[in-house]
């Protein structure tokens, strides 16, 4: 039970820390979401931590002490981001914790992925012991196919829990995706009862995606590097269709598409094939709107 309590405490602290990074850097980069949404704030927090983990490991190993500092900075950023508008965030905080409490049991069930002992665990654990990895592909073929999920998982190597938190990133990605889909589904039911919003196929697709993801992808411990990316692909397609469905591009926030595209490609390199959706989208936007903001968004996606 002692280990179980440690597991729950870290689960909560890491969740809050990730959202803290997302909220702070959204404000720092002056990126505005359409609505208060901890789903996209959390995914952006994961994106920020991925970038940090890639660059930081060039100079320092992701040891327990280093990761504790990263964790507590995220907690401080969360408190800083919501302290002045707590009542505005209160319902979103409650909703987020409900979603992740329901998902918690999923990470405790089933065996790890077949490739986990082969190269997922060795690669991630190596990041916690050494920095500046060069030439490690000679040790294991799997080491030649790194994924951003290994790097961010290495930040969860914490005292007492050690490497038992290495599956948490997949859980957080599924949880944040569920939050986003549930908000889209909520708009559908809001239409049924109040008729204040136009009904379209995006609502039905969000509902079907939510059901499919939580039935087919519930075995979080068995995720490979591609499963977490596949979860985001559903959301990526929904946002693309949402963009196509709009009459004016000025009412759509391109940040969603760029963020999801960047995360998907970083998790599994062969998903670069989805760039085929980005190129015509970007060309269309350039024809309609030639503001500098479009170029800054493209730079964000490339990074």
C-alpha positions as CSV (number, residue, x, y, z in Angstrom):
1,X,0.0,0.0,0.0
2,X,2.9,2.3,0.7
3,X,4.1,1.9,-2.9
4,X,0.6,2.4,-4.2
5,X,0.2,5.7,-2.4
6,X,3.5,6.9,-3.8
7,X,2.3,5.9,-7.2
8,X,-0.9,8.0,-6.8
9,X,0.9,11.0,-5.4
10,X,3.3,11.1,-8.4
11,X,0.4,10.5,-10.8
12,X,-1.3,13.6,-9.4
13,X,1.8,15.8,-9.2
14,X,3.0,15.0,-12.7
15,X,-0.5,15.7,-14.1
16,X,-0.6,19.1,-12.4
17,X,3.0,19.9,-13.5
18,X,2.3,19.1,-17.2
19,X,-0.7,21.3,-17.2
20,X,1.3,24.0,-15.4
21,X,3.9,24.0,-18.2
22,X,1.2,24.1,-20.8
23,X,-0.7,27.0,-19.2
24,X,2.4,29.1,-18.6
25,X,3.9,28.8,-22.1
26,X,0.5,29.4,-23.7
27,X,0.5,32.7,-21.9
28,X,4.2,33.3,-22.5
29,X,3.8,32.8,-26.3
30,X,0.5,34.6,-26.3
31,X,-1.3,31.6,-27.8
32,X,-5.1,31.9,-27.1
33,X,-7.3,28.9,-27.0
34,X,-11.0,29.2,-28.1
35,X,-12.1,28.1,-24.6
36,X,-10.5,27.1,-21.3
37,X,-9.3,23.6,-22.2
38,X,-6.9,21.7,-20.0
39,X,-6.8,19.1,-22.8
40,X,-4.9,21.3,-25.2
41,X,-3.0,22.9,-22.3
42,X,-1.9,19.4,-21.2
43,X,-0.8,18.4,-24.7
44,X,1.1,21.6,-25.1
45,X,2.8,20.9,-21.7
46,X,3.8,17.5,-23.1
47,X,5.2,19.3,-26.2
48,X,7.2,21.7,-24.1
49,X,8.6,18.9,-21.9
50,X,9.6,16.9,-25.0
51,X,11.5,19.8,-26.5
52,X,13.2,20.4,-23.1
53,X,14.1,16.7,-22.6
54,X,15.7,16.5,-26.1
55,X,18.0,19.5,-25.5
56,X,18.6,19.0,-21.8
57,X,19.9,15.4,-22.3
58,X,22.7,16.7,-24.5
59,X,24.2,18.2,-21.3
60,X,22.8,16.4,-18.3
61,X,21.4,13.0,-17.5
62,X,17.7,12.9,-16.3
63,X,18.5,11.9,-12.8
64,X,16.1,11.8,-9.9
65,X,17.3,15.2,-8.6
66,X,17.0,16.8,-12.0
67,X,13.5,15.4,-12.6
68,X,12.3,16.6,-9.1
69,X,13.4,20.1,-10.1
70,X,11.5,19.9,-13.4
71,X,8.4,18.5,-11.5
72,X,8.4,21.3,-8.9
73,X,8.9,24.0,-11.4
74,X,5.8,22.7,-13.2
75,X,3.8,22.8,-10.0
76,X,4.9,26.4,-9.3
77,X,3.9,27.4,-12.8
78,X,0.5,25.8,-12.4
79,X,-0.2,27.7,-9.2
80,X,1.1,30.9,-10.8
81,X,-1.1,30.4,-13.8
82,X,-4.4,29.9,-12.0
83,X,-4.0,31.9,-8.8
84,X,-5.5,35.1,-10.1
85,X,-8.4,33.3,-12.0
86,X,-9.0,30.3,-9.8
87,X,-12.8,30.6,-10.1
88,X,-12.5,30.6,-13.9
89,X,-10.4,27.4,-13.8
90,X,-12.3,25.7,-10.9
91,X,-14.7,23.7,-13.0
92,X,-12.0,22.7,-15.5
93,X,-9.8,21.4,-12.7
94,X,-12.6,19.3,-11.3
95,X,-13.5,17.9,-14.7
96,X,-9.8,17.1,-15.5
97,X,-9.3,15.2,-12.3
98,X,-12.5,13.2,-12.8
99,X,-11.3,12.1,-16.2
100,X,-7.9,11.1,-14.9
101,X,-9.3,9.3,-11.8
102,X,-11.4,7.1,-14.1
103,X,-8.4,6.4,-16.3
104,X,-6.0,5.6,-13.5
105,X,-7.0,1.9,-13.3
106,X,-5.9,1.4,-16.9
107,X,-2.3,2.0,-16.2
108,X,-2.3,-0.7,-13.5
109,X,-3.6,-3.5,-15.8
110,X,-2.0,-5.8,-18.3
111,X,1.6,-6.5,-19.3
112,X,4.0,-4.1,-21.0
113,X,4.4,-3.9,-24.7
114,X,6.5,-6.7,-26.3
115,X,9.2,-4.2,-27.3
116,X,9.3,-2.6,-23.8
117,X,12.1,-4.9,-22.5
118,X,13.8,-4.9,-26.0
119,X,14.5,-1.2,-26.4
120,X,11.7,1.0,-24.8
121,X,12.9,0.5,-21.3
122,X,16.7,0.3,-22.0
123,X,16.6,3.5,-24.1
124,X,14.6,5.4,-21.5
125,X,16.6,4.2,-18.6
126,X,19.8,5.0,-20.4
127,X,18.6,8.6,-20.6
128,X,18.4,8.8,-16.8
129,X,22.0,7.5,-16.4
130,X,24.0,9.2,-19.2
131,X,23.8,12.3,-21.3
132,X,24.8,13.0,-25.0
133,X,24.0,9.7,-26.6
134,X,26.1,9.1,-29.7
135,X,26.5,5.8,-31.5
136,X,24.2,3.8,-29.2
137,X,22.5,2.3,-32.3
138,X,25.3,-0.2,-32.4
139,X,24.1,-1.8,-29.2
140,X,20.6,-2.5,-30.2
141,X,18.6,-2.1,-33.4
142,X,15.8,-0.5,-31.5
143,X,18.1,2.2,-30.3
144,X,18.2,3.4,-34.0
145,X,14.5,4.3,-33.8
146,X,14.2,6.8,-30.9
147,X,10.9,8.3,-30.0
148,X,10.0,11.5,-28.1
149,X,8.0,9.3,-25.7
150,X,11.3,7.8,-24.4
151,X,12.7,11.3,-23.7
152,X,9.7,12.6,-21.8
153,X,9.3,9.3,-19.9
154,X,12.8,9.8,-18.7
155,X,11.7,12.9,-16.9
156,X,9.4,10.7,-14.7
157,X,12.3,8.8,-13.2
158,X,11.7,10.0,-9.6
159,X,12.7,9.0,-6.1
160,X,11.0,5.9,-4.7
161,X,9.0,5.3,-7.8
162,X,12.2,4.9,-10.0
163,X,11.3,3.5,-13.5
164,X,7.8,2.4,-12.6
165,X,6.3,5.6,-14.1
166,X,7.7,5.1,-17.6
167,X,4.2,4.4,-19.0
168,X,2.7,7.6,-17.8
169,X,3.0,9.6,-21.0
170,X,0.7,7.3,-22.9
171,X,-1.9,7.7,-20.1
172,X,-1.7,11.5,-20.1
173,X,-2.0,11.7,-23.9
174,X,-5.2,9.5,-23.8
175,X,-6.5,11.5,-20.9
176,X,-6.0,14.9,-22.5
177,X,-7.5,13.6,-25.7
178,X,-10.5,12.4,-23.8
179,X,-11.0,15.9,-22.3
180,X,-10.9,17.5,-25.7
181,X,-13.4,15.0,-27.2
182,X,-15.7,15.2,-24.3
183,X,-15.9,19.0,-24.7
184,X,-16.8,18.5,-28.4
185,X,-19.4,15.9,-27.4
186,X,-20.8,18.3,-24.8
187,X,-21.5,20.8,-27.6
188,X,-23.6,18.1,-29.3
189,X,-25.8,17.5,-26.3
190,X,-26.0,21.3,-25.7
191,X,-27.5,21.5,-29.2
192,X,-30.1,18.8,-28.4
193,X,-31.3,20.5,-25.2
194,X,-30.9,24.2,-26.0
195,X,-30.5,24.4,-29.8
196,X,-27.9,27.1,-29.5
197,X,-25.3,25.6,-31.7
198,X,-25.5,24.2,-35.2
199,X,-25.1,20.4,-35.3
200,X,-22.6,18.9,-37.7
201,X,-20.8,15.6,-38.3
202,X,-17.8,16.7,-36.1
203,X,-20.0,16.0,-33.1
204,X,-20.8,12.5,-34.2
205,X,-17.2,11.8,-35.2
206,X,-16.0,13.0,-31.8
207,X,-18.5,10.7,-30.0
208,X,-17.5,7.7,-32.1
209,X,-13.8,8.5,-31.7
210,X,-14.2,8.8,-27.9
211,X,-16.0,5.4,-27.7
212,X,-13.4,3.7,-30.0
213,X,-10.3,5.0,-28.3
214,X,-11.4,4.0,-24.8
215,X,-12.4,0.5,-26.0
216,X,-9.5,-0.2,-28.3
217,X,-6.7,1.7,-26.5
218,X,-7.6,1.0,-22.9
219,X,-4.5,-1.3,-22.3
220,X,-2.1,1.6,-21.7
221,X,0.8,-0.5,-20.4
222,X,0.9,-2.3,-23.8
223,X,1.3,0.9,-25.8
224,X,4.2,1.0,-28.3
225,X,5.5,4.2,-29.7
226,X,2.9,4.3,-32.4
227,X,-0.3,3.8,-30.2
228,X,0.0,7.2,-28.5
229,X,0.4,8.8,-31.9
230,X,-2.6,6.9,-33.2
231,X,-4.7,8.4,-30.4
232,X,-3.7,11.9,-31.5
233,X,-4.4,11.0,-35.2
234,X,-8.1,10.8,-34.4
235,X,-8.0,14.2,-32.9
236,X,-5.9,15.6,-35.7
237,X,-8.4,14.4,-38.4
238,X,-11.3,15.9,-36.4
239,X,-9.6,19.3,-36.2
240,X,-8.8,19.1,-39.9
241,X,-12.5,18.4,-40.7
242,X,-13.5,21.1,-38.4
243,X,-11.4,23.5,-40.3
244,X,-12.8,22.4,-43.7
245,X,-16.3,22.7,-42.3
246,X,-15.9,26.4,-41.4
247,X,-16.9,29.2,-43.7
248,X,-14.2,31.5,-42.5
249,X,-10.7,30.5,-41.6
250,X,-10.4,33.5,-39.3
251,X,-12.6,31.8,-36.8
252,X,-10.4,28.7,-36.5
253,X,-7.3,28.4,-34.3
254,X,-4.5,26.8,-36.4
255,X,-2.6,26.1,-33.2
256,X,-4.5,22.9,-32.7
257,X,-3.5,21.4,-36.0
258,X,0.1,22.4,-35.7
259,X,0.4,21.1,-32.1
260,X,-1.1,17.8,-32.9
261,X,0.9,17.4,-36.1
262,X,4.2,18.1,-34.2
263,X,3.4,15.7,-31.4
264,X,2.3,12.9,-33.8
265,X,5.5,13.1,-35.9
266,X,7.7,13.2,-32.8
267,X,6.2,10.1,-31.3
268,X,6.6,8.0,-34.5
269,X,8.7,9.2,-37.4
270,X,6.8,7.4,-40.2
271,X,3.7,9.5,-39.3
272,X,5.5,12.3,-41.2
273,X,3.2,11.0,-44.0
274,X,0.4,13.0,-42.5
275,X,2.3,16.1,-43.7
276,X,0.3,15.5,-46.9
277,X,-2.7,17.1,-45.0
278,X,-0.7,20.0,-43.8
279,X,0.8,21.2,-47.2
280,X,-2.6,21.9,-49.0
281,X,-3.9,23.4,-45.8
282,X,-1.0,25.8,-45.6
283,X,-1.3,26.7,-49.2
284,X,-5.0,27.4,-48.8
285,X,-4.3,29.6,-45.8
286,X,-1.6,31.6,-47.6
287,X,-4.1,32.4,-50.4
288,X,-6.7,33.6,-48.0
289,X,-4.6,35.3,-45.4
290,X,-1.0,36.4,-45.8
291,X,-0.4,37.8,-42.3
292,X,2.9,37.1,-40.5
293,X,1.1,35.1,-38.0
294,X,0.7,32.3,-40.5
295,X,4.5,32.1,-40.9
296,X,5.0,32.0,-37.2
297,X,2.6,29.2,-36.8
298,X,4.4,27.2,-39.5
299,X,7.7,27.8,-37.7
300,X,6.1,26.5,-34.5
301,X,5.1,23.3,-36.4
302,X,8.6,22.8,-37.9
303,X,10.2,23.1,-34.5
